[in-house]
């Protein structure tokens, strides 16, 4: 397969043939074309964008996240949802997908991971088997969220199920796509993505417990009825193609696992799959194409895309492409053990471990942090760097907090196990090494994180000329600057005085992260993270923005995230649950879209800037503990 195929086009990727009956079948899939133009015009006017949207609202929704008691269903939306699911299962589309270059990539990836990671004789397999036994089971999140929804606003447990499913994807749009003015747009975009979960989740080892197809159609229905536009329609066609890709991948995997009751000799020896080839397939398997297309067609992002919602600059700027693809990579870290348990081969860490071993994974999480900060720094002439960084930051916090992935529970189980070798693998680094480990991670040029042979494209840069104290001070300075830039939107002035103030405050909290050993003192740093948020929302004259109550609400969440998500069970006990904290964060983020466009964006950027700095730049990164922990433990198993 051409690794540099236009990933936004199913035709370019060889998934469908132009002019065939398979494409004719997809032609019947479209968003609402009967909506009211006055609704569209009012929404575009409110966005203050000079670009003509190709994802827009044509009917106003009745559902309000975290307020309404049930989702609304529309006959037109239901009919279109079922049409997408039927198209995905159709023999014509399945045949087209199964004969595509992406199917060949899937075959080679499954064959490689099966041979190197799943077979019983390998040391890596034995190590992963043990971690799988320790790790909490992924899935069943709908059951765990039901009580919270019913206690807060759902009319009943039955009505809560499609609400949970709808809010799942809507929340990641709210966290990742912060420049859209009208939060209802993001909720509707998220609703439509349930058509990919409908095929991916029910009956899977990590089933959400959300029911069968009808639950997901119910969650998608209003989005399908209320959105229109060329990009929105193309994203809906993408849903059918993605569903067919998932079915093809599952079929190949099941054939491998079921053949003669053995995992061996069921596939041919794998051909080499490059990271570029893998990522083209992963974009389709992971619904990246339709997910991003919807967002990029909105009025606020349309200046970065063509009329079909293709984010054009990522083909020219490798830093932006890496940042946009961090959505995949945070998912792969948080699922690094559960994907092994469920025999899901499409995980970049699994492919790297299979191709090159642990050395291709150590430092992966620090590389993801560097991806975000390097795209902010990029001085190429393409537009979209800040938007790409915001996408990466939203994904970083979301995957760590959403109850489905059990990020906190994983760290708890792995750090409390009686086995000393496991605990040591997943522990924090010692004081004096935490920040230098993050700061010294540099990226080679490119648009992936591995070379064609799966060697890491990140490396350690020497700091401090061998002087450990000097290296630590240099790390603090570097990470303080990176923290400030995450929090602060660029201003059209030569010097933003608030940046210098942010750097000074960031130094203090980072020095604490580097030097403190007792967890109670680490938890107490939460107020310093809050102070960074306070400074981040100041205007150039040092005056706070005028917002409603959401600024204080966001501020109050920062200590809870720091204590529960980052410091966690190693610190003081908290009353938070994964489910309650996630819902509080998403409810508050949703409320920021009621602010003016300018104030809402300032608040969201500062909030996600400070929380992701606390996650990734503090030296206590939970993603690092998972990715590096797995790699270190597998090295010990040899």
Secondary structure in CASP SS format (residue, H / E / C, confidence):
PFRMAT SS
TARGET T0000
AUTHOR 0000-0000-0000
METHOD secondary structure of the structure
MODEL  1
X C 1.00
X C 1.00
X C 1.00
X C 1.00
X C 1.00
X C 1.00
X C 1.00
X C 1.00
X C 1.00
X C 1.00
X C 1.00
X C 1.00
X C 1.00
X C 1.00
X C 1.00
X C 1.00
X C 1.00
X C 1.00
X C 1.00
X C 1.00
X H 1.00
X H 1.00
X H 1.00
X H 1.00
X H 1.00
X H 1.00
X H 1.00
X C 1.00
X C 1.00
X C 1.00
X C 1.00
X C 1.00
X C 1.00
X C 1.00
X C 1.00
X C 1.00
X H 1.00
X H 1.00
X H 1.00
X H 1.00
X H 1.00
X H 1.00
X H 1.00
X H 1.00
X H 1.00
X H 1.00
X H 1.00
X C 1.00
X C 1.00
X C 1.00
X C 1.00
X C 1.00
X C 1.00
X C 1.00
X C 1.00
X E 1.00
X E 1.00
X C 1.00
X C 1.00
X C 1.00
X C 1.00
X C 1.00
X C 1.00
X C 1.00
X C 1.00
X C 1.00
X C 1.00
X C 1.00
X C 1.00
X C 1.00
X C 1.00
X C 1.00
X C 1.00
X C 1.00
X H 1.00
X H 1.00
X H 1.00
X H 1.00
X H 1.00
X H 1.00
X H 1.00
X H 1.00
X H 1.00
X H 1.00
X H 1.00
X H 1.00
X H 1.00
X H 1.00
X H 1.00
X C 1.00
X H 1.00
X H 1.00
X H 1.00
X H 1.00
X H 1.00
X H 1.00
X H 1.00
X H 1.00
X C 1.00
X C 1.00
X H 1.00
X H 1.00
X H 1.00
X H 1.00
X H 1.00
X H 1.00
X H 1.00
X H 1.00
X H 1.00
X H 1.00
X H 1.00
X H 1.00
X H 1.00
X H 1.00
X H 1.00
X H 1.00
X H 1.00
X H 1.00
X C 1.00
X C 1.00
X C 1.00
X C 1.00
X H 1.00
X H 1.00
X H 1.00
X H 1.00
X H 1.00
X H 1.00
X H 1.00
X H 1.00
X H 1.00
X H 1.00
X H 1.00
X H 1.00
X C 1.00
X C 1.00
X C 1.00
X C 1.00
X C 1.00
X C 1.00
X H 1.00
X H 1.00
X H 1.00
X H 1.00
X H 1.00
X H 1.00
X H 1.00
X H 1.00
X H 1.00
X H 1.00
X H 1.00
X H 1.00
X C 1.00
X C 1.00
X C 1.00
X C 1.00
X H 1.00
X H 1.00
X H 1.00
X H 1.00
X H 1.00
X H 1.00
X H 1.00
X H 1.00
X H 1.00
X H 1.00
X H 1.00
X H 1.00
X H 1.00
X H 1.00
X H 1.00
X H 1.00
X H 1.00
X H 1.00
X H 1.00
X H 1.00
X C 1.00
X C 1.00
X C 1.00
X C 1.00
X C 1.00
X C 1.00
X H 1.00
X H 1.00
X H 1.00
X H 1.00
X H 1.00
X H 1.00
X H 1.00
X H 1.00
X H 1.00
X H 1.00
X C 1.00
X H 1.00
X H 1.00
X H 1.00
X H 1.00
X H 1.00
X H 1.00
X H 1.00
X C 1.00
X C 1.00
X C 1.00
X C 1.00
X C 1.00
X C 1.00
X C 1.00
X C 1.00
X C 1.00
X C 1.00
X C 1.00
X C 1.00
X H 1.00
X H 1.00
X H 1.00
X H 1.00
X H 1.00
X H 1.00
X H 1.00
X H 1.00
X H 1.00
X H 1.00
X H 1.00
X H 1.00
X H 1.00
X H 1.00
X E 1.00
X E 1.00
X C 1.00
X H 1.00
X H 1.00
X H 1.00
X H 1.00
X H 1.00
X H 1.00
X H 1.00
X H 1.00
X H 1.00
X H 1.00
X H 1.00
X H 1.00
X H 1.00
X H 1.00
X H 1.00
X H 1.00
X H 1.00
X H 1.00
X H 1.00
X H 1.00
X H 1.00
X H 1.00
X H 1.00
X H 1.00
X H 1.00
X H 1.00
X H 1.00
X H 1.00
X H 1.00
X H 1.00
X H 1.00
X H 1.00
X C 1.00
X C 1.00
X C 1.00
X C 1.00
X C 1.00
X C 1.00
X C 1.00
X C 1.00
X C 1.00
X C 1.00
X C 1.00
X C 1.00
X C 1.00
X H 1.00
X H 1.00
X H 1.00
X H 1.00
X H 1.00
X H 1.00
X H 1.00
X H 1.00
X H 1.00
X H 1.00
X H 1.00
X C 1.00
X C 1.00
X H 1.00
X H 1.00
X H 1.00
X H 1.00
X H 1.00
X H 1.00
X H 1.00
X H 1.00
X H 1.00
X C 1.00
X C 1.00
X C 1.00
X C 1.00
X C 1.00
X H 1.00
X H 1.00
X H 1.00
X E 1.00
X C 1.00
X C 1.00
X C 1.00
X C 1.00
X C 1.00
X E 1.00
X H 1.00
X H 1.00
X H 1.00
X H 1.00
X C 1.00
X C 1.00
X H 1.00
X H 1.00
X H 1.00
X H 1.00
X H 1.00
X H 1.00
X H 1.00
X H 1.00
X H 1.00
X H 1.00
X H 1.00
X H 1.00
X H 1.00
X H 1.00
X H 1.00
X H 1.00
X H 1.00
X C 1.00
X C 1.00
X C 1.00
X H 1.00
X H 1.00
X H 1.00
X H 1.00
X C 1.00
X C 1.00
X C 1.00
X C 1.00
X C 1.00
X C 1.00
X H 1.00
X H 1.00
X H 1.00
X H 1.00
X H 1.00
X H 1.00
X H 1.00
X H 1.00
X H 1.00
X C 1.00
X H 1.00
X H 1.00
X H 1.00
X C 1.00
X C 1.00
X C 1.00
X H 1.00
X H 1.00
X H 1.00
X H 1.00
X H 1.00
X H 1.00
X H 1.00
X H 1.00
X H 1.00
X H 1.00
X H 1.00
X H 1.00
X H 1.00
X H 1.00
X C 1.00
X C 1.00
X C 1.00
X C 1.00
X C 1.00
X C 1.00
X C 1.00
X H 1.00
X H 1.00
X H 1.00
X H 1.00
X H 1.00
X H 1.00
X H 1.00
X H 1.00
X H 1.00
X H 1.00
X H 1.00
X H 1.00
X H 1.00
X H 1.00
X H 1.00
X H 1.00
X H 1.00
X C 1.00
X H 1.00
X H 1.00
X H 1.00
X C 1.00
X H 1.00
X H 1.00
X H 1.00
X H 1.00
X H 1.00
X H 1.00
X H 1.00
X H 1.00
X H 1.00
X H 1.00
X C 1.00
X C 1.00
X C 1.00
X H 1.00
X H 1.00
X H 1.00
X H 1.00
X H 1.00
X H 1.00
X C 1.00
X C 1.00
X C 1.00
X C 1.00
X C 1.00
X C 1.00
X C 1.00
X C 1.00
X H 1.00
X H 1.00
X H 1.00
X H 1.00
X H 1.00
X H 1.00
X C 1.00
X E 1.00
X E 1.00
X E 1.00
X C 1.00
X C 1.00
X C 1.00
X C 1.00
X C 1.00
X C 1.00
X E 1.00
X C 1.00
X C 1.00
X C 1.00
X C 1.00
X C 1.00
X E 1.00
X C 1.00
X E 1.00
X E 1.00
X E 1.00
X C 1.00
X C 1.00
X C 1.00
X H 1.00
X H 1.00
X H 1.00
X C 1.00
X H 1.00
X H 1.00
X H 1.00
X H 1.00
X H 1.00
X H 1.00
X H 1.00
X H 1.00
X H 1.00
X H 1.00
X H 1.00
X H 1.00
X H 1.00
X H 1.00
X H 1.00
X H 1.00
X H 1.00
X H 1.00
X H 1.00
X H 1.00
X C 1.00
X C 1.00
X C 1.00
X C 1.00
X C 1.00
X C 1.00
X C 1.00
X C 1.00
X C 1.00
X H 1.00
X H 1.00
X H 1.00
X H 1.00
X H 1.00
X H 1.00
X H 1.00
X H 1.00
X H 1.00
X H 1.00
X H 1.00
X H 1.00
X H 1.00
X H 1.00
X H 1.00
X H 1.00
X H 1.00
X H 1.00
X H 1.00
X C 1.00
X C 1.00
X C 1.00
X H 1.00
X H 1.00
X H 1.00
X H 1.00
X H 1.00
X C 1.00
X C 1.00
X H 1.00
X H 1.00
X H 1.00
X H 1.00
X H 1.00
X H 1.00
X H 1.00
X H 1.00
X H 1.00
X H 1.00
X H 1.00
X C 1.00
X E 1.00
X C 1.00
X C 1.00
X C 1.00
X C 1.00
X C 1.00
X E 1.00
X C 1.00
X C 1.00
X C 1.00
X C 1.00
X C 1.00
X H 1.00
X H 1.00
X H 1.00
X H 1.00
X H 1.00
X H 1.00
X H 1.00
X H 1.00
X H 1.00
X H 1.00
X H 1.00
X H 1.00
X H 1.00
X H 1.00
X H 1.00
X H 1.00
X H 1.00
X H 1.00
X H 1.00
X H 1.00
X H 1.00
X C 1.00
X C 1.00
X C 1.00
X C 1.00
X C 1.00
X C 1.00
X C 1.00
X H 1.00
X H 1.00
X H 1.00
X H 1.00
X H 1.00
X H 1.00
X H 1.00
X H 1.00
X H 1.00
X H 1.00
X H 1.00
X H 1.00
X H 1.00
X H 1.00
X H 1.00
X C 1.00
X C 1.00
X C 1.00
X C 1.00
X H 1.00
X H 1.00
X H 1.00
X H 1.00
X H 1.00
X H 1.00
X H 1.00
X H 1.00
X H 1.00
X H 1.00
X H 1.00
X H 1.00
X H 1.00
X H 1.00
X H 1.00
X H 1.00
X H 1.00
X H 1.00
X H 1.00
X H 1.00
X C 1.00
X C 1.00
X C 1.00
X C 1.00
X C 1.00
X H 1.00
X H 1.00
X H 1.00
X H 1.00
X H 1.00
X H 1.00
X H 1.00
X H 1.00
X H 1.00
X H 1.00
X H 1.00
X H 1.00
X H 1.00
X H 1.00
X H 1.00
X C 1.00
X C 1.00
END
